[in-house]
């Protein structure tokens, strides 16, 4: 029996327990290959990512697994805490015999787990945690599929310059590595393009309430900007958007992905979210047919729209299976070599790990811009991918 505090984790474990026998060349006689999944059970995207991973696992095993052996996942909840994260890594490697790890959500804890995995000489494919530092260290076992936080807003920046042309921006962000990374990028963008930084407002992500968010936003009324740029996850994103509208802050509301792209955001935020624009790491409006197929399959199976977190998780497991199939053996050096040579088309795009700038073993992913219109996300940037034109919030 699961204790109430562990019920969500137990549900995810059940989702991950997929038994595939007699599919293609996979036979029950072949021992499974284990991938360890580092995952948090208490955050807004836990169920979505668990569903996406289960979809990928089913597809992989239906296609014959890895070299005729079924793939299986073993789950460990890092709880966003350093000690729990280190123990999760050790348990998956030493007890579950995982040949590699995938996952990572909380940026600060993922960096801690990256050091732990590297110390135990086990490849770790990060698929969600965004702190720049994760792929800026000399950790030969650490690869990342999603872009770092400082690159989340690449498309949003060009959109602002070419379509909005703001003269002033205020920044509101959670004081996590993810939030801080996104805020720093926007600060640099403003400086580079001679856009006035009217104000900067960090907030404590673990102590948010409607009253607290109102106090964070209140100084913006004294010097209103053209754009309010916000970096936060779902609960805070909803509160920020609702309070900004309630306080009649006359500015374009803009999100740095995260909670602003969650499938329930516009429903929870209600009319306050109308015309908000946000960076996003993924959509189905591009030239990638795998993205649309994944979205359709996800909706058919689970009845909900996936966002980029789901596409990342699904694609990451496909990358793991692809690398294990190509690896000369299951020893870490051979898996690392196969990951280094990855060139795989996935719903998240073409995945290839390279060194560039200050980053090492980092996938270079494109970003896009959504605008909420009648409660739905429309892609408005880049122009060649747009499903609808941009509408300024006053119209």
N, C-alpha and C positions, 0 to 999 in steps of 0.2 A: 504493500500500500504506500502511495506517495503521501508525505506530509503536505498540508496545504501550501506551505512555503515553497515546496518543490514541485507543485503540480504542473506548472508550465514546462519545467525542464523534463519531467517524465513524459509529457505529451510529445515533446520534440524527440526524445529518445525513441519513442514508439514510431514516430514518422520515419526516423532514420533507419529503423530496423526493417530492411527490405530483403526478402529471401527470394532469390531467383535460381531456379533449378531447371535443367533440361532446355535452356534457351540457346540456340545456335550451338557453338562448340563448348559452351560452359556446361560442366557436369558436376553433380553433387560430390563426385570423388575428388575433384580438384579443390585444394585448400584456398580459401579466399585471400585476397590482398586487402589489407586494412589501410584506410586513410583516416587520420585523426582530424576531427572537426572541432576547432576552438570557437565557441559560440556563446553568446549571452542569452539567457532565457527570459530576461526581465526588461526587454526594450521593445520599441514599437515595431521593429522589423523582424522579430524573432520568428514568428509564424510564417511570414512571407518567404524568408530566406530558407526556412526548413522545407517548405513546400517546393521551392525551386531546386534545392539539393536533391530532394526525393525524386523529382522529375528527371534530373540529370542522371541519377544513379540507375533508375529504371531503364533509361535509354542506353546507357553504357552496357549494362548487363544484357539487355535484349540484343545488342549488337555483338555479343560474344565476350564481354568483359575485357580483361587485359591478358593477352597471350593465353586465352583459353581458361583463365581463372576468373571467378566472379570477384567483383569489387564490393567491398562493404565499408561502411562508415562507423566509426566509434566516436561518440559525442562526449565532450567535457565542457562544463560551464565555468568560465574564468571569473564570472561575477563582477568583472571590471575592477578587480582588486589584485595587487601585485602578488601576494602570497598564493591566492587561489589560482592565479594565472600560471605561476611557476609550477604549482602542483599539477595543474591540468596538463601542461606540456609533458612533465615527467610521467604522469600516469599513462598518457596516450602512447608515449614512446616505449616505456619500459614494461608496462603491464599489457597494453593492447597490441604491442608490436606494430605500431603504425609505421609504414615506410616513409610517409611524408605527412605534413599537416596542411590544412587549409582553413580559412576563416579569418577571425580577427575583426572586432567591431570597435571597441573603445580604443582610441588612438594611444593614449598614454600606456594602457595595459598591453596593447599589442606590441608596442616597442619593447616592453619588458619581456613579453613572451618570445619576441624575435631573438633577443639575446639568449634566452634559455634554450630555444630550439637550436640556435647556432652552436651553443656550447655543447649540446648533445649530438651535434653533427647530423641534423635531420632537416631536409628541405622543407620550407614553410612558404606556401603561397598565400599572401594576404589578399583578400578580395574586397574589403570595405574600409578598414581603418585608414585615415587620410593624413595623419601627421607627416609632414615632410621628412622628418628625421628617420622614419622607418627605413627608407631606402637611401639614406645619406651616410650610413655607417658601413664599415668594411665587414659586412656579415655575408659571407659567401653563400649561405643557405637560404637567404631571405629574398623572395621575389614578390612583386606587387602587380596585380592586374588593374586595379582602379587607379585613377590619377591622384597625385598628392593634393592636399588641400589648397596649396598656392596656385594650382592650375584649374580648379573647379570653375573659375569665372572667366576663362579665356574668351569664350563666345559672348558672355554677358558684357565684357569690356568693349568688344568691337561693336556690339549692339548699342551700348550707351553712347559711344563716340559718333556712330553714323546715324542713329535714329533719334535719340533723345537729346544729345548735345547738352548735358547738364553743366551748369556753372558752379554748382555746389552739391556736396554729398555729406550726409551724416551716417555714421557706422554704429550699429548696435550688434553686439556679439557675445555669445557664451564664453566664459573664461576657460575653455578646454583647449587642448592642442589643436583640435579641429577648428573651433571657432576662432582662435587666435591666428592660426595660419591663414584662414580666409580673410580676416580683418586686415592682417599685414599686407596681403596681396592687394586689397582694395586701397589701402593707404598709399602703397607704391604707385598704383595706377593713377590715383589723384595727383600725386606729386609729378609724375612723368607727363601728365597731360594738362597741367596748370588748372586743375579743378579744385576749387576751395574746399578744404575739409572743415565743414562748419563745426562738427563736434564728433567725439568718439566716446562710446558708452559700453564698456564691458559690464557683464552682470554674472552673478553666481548661479550657475546652471542647476545647482542642487537646492536652491532656496527660492524658486520662482512661485509667485502667486499673482493674482490679478492686481492687487495693490502694489506689490513690489515692481511689476512691469510698468505700471503707471508712473511710479517714481523715477524709473530708469528713463522713460520717454519724456517726462515733463520738461526737462531743459531744452528739448528740441523746439518747443513752441516759441521760445524767446528768439530763436534765429533759424527760421524754417529753411530747409534746403530744397533743392529740386528733386533729390532722390534720397530715400532712406534705405540703406543697404543693411540687411539683417542676416546673421549666421546663427542658426540654432536647429534643434530637432523638434519633433512634432508638437509636443505640449507647449513649448515656449513659442514656436512659430505661430500657433493658433492665438495664444494670448497677445503676442506682439501685434499681430495683424488686427485683431479685434480692438485692442486699446488704441492703436494708432488711428483707426477710423472713428472710434468713439470720441477721441480727443480732437478730431477734425484737423489732423496734421495734413496740410496741403502739400503732398509730395507723392512722387511715384514710389510705391512700395516695391522693394526688390529683395529677393531671397538668394542666398548662396547655396542652393540645393538643400540637402539634408531634409528636415521636416517639411519644407515647402513643396516637396515633390511627392509626399506620401499620398497614397490613393484616397485616404480619408481627410486630407487637409482641407480641401475646399468645402466639404460637407460640415466639418467641425467648425471652421472659421465662418461659414455662412456668407452672407452678402458682403462682409468686410473684405473677403478675398478677391472679389471681382476686379479684374484688370491688373492684379498683382502680376509681376513678372519674376521669373526665377531661373537661375542657372539649373541645368540638368545634365546628367552624365549619359543619358540614354533616352531614346524615343524610338518609335516604330515608323517615323516619317522619312527616314533616310533611304539609301539604296541597298540596304542590307535585308534581303528576304528572310534571313534567319530570325531577325528581330520580330517581325510580324508573326512568323510561325510559332515562336516561343510565346508571344503574348496571347495568341489565340488558344494554344494548348493550355496555358496557365488558367485563363478565364474559364475555359470549358471544364477543367478539372476541379478548380477551387472556387469559381464564381466571383473572383475579385480581380481588379486590374493590378498587374505587377508594376513596380517602378524599377529604378536602376539598381536598387539593392538586390532584387530578385534576379535581374539579368546578370549581375556580377557573380552571385553565388552559383547560379546554373552554369555559367560559362567557365568559372574557376574549376568546377569539378570535371568538366569536359577537358580542360587544359591538363589537369592532373592525369586523367586516363590516357590522354594522347602522349604525354611525356613518358608515362610508365610503359606504354606499348613500344615506344621507340628506344627506350633505355636498354643498353646492352645487358644490364642486370638490375637488381633492386638495391644495390649498394648506393649510398648517398652520392658519391662522385659521379656515377653514371646517370642518376636521376638529375643532378644539377646540370650535367652536360646536355641532357635532353631538353631541360627547361630553357637553357641558354639558346638552343637551336629552334625553339618553338616558333612556328608561323601558322597559326590556326585561326580559321574563320569561325566565329561564334556569334550568338545573338548580341553580344556586347561589342562586336567588331573584330577586326583582325588583331590577334594577340601576339605580340613579339616583345621580348624583354631586352632592353639595351641600357647602356650607360650614356647619359647625356647631362650636361650641366653638372650639378652637384649630386645627381641621382645615379644609383647603380641598380641594375636588374629591375628596371622599371618599365612597365608598359606605357606607351605614349598614346593616351586616349583623347579623342575629340569630345568637345562639349557642345551643348546647344542651349537655347533659351525657350522657355514656355511662357505663355500668358494664359491666365485663367479667364475664360469667357463662358458665361452661363454655367458656371460650376465645372467646366471641362478644361483640360489642358490642351492648348493649341501650340504647335511649334511655330515660332515667329522668327527664329534666327538660327543658323545662317539663312539668307534669303532663298538659296536654292533648295532648302529642305522645308520651307515654310508651308504650313497647312492653312494659315490664315494671316492677314496683315496685322501689324501692331496697331492697337487702338489706345491712345493716351487716356489715362484714367478720368479726365474731365469730360470725355465724350460719351 
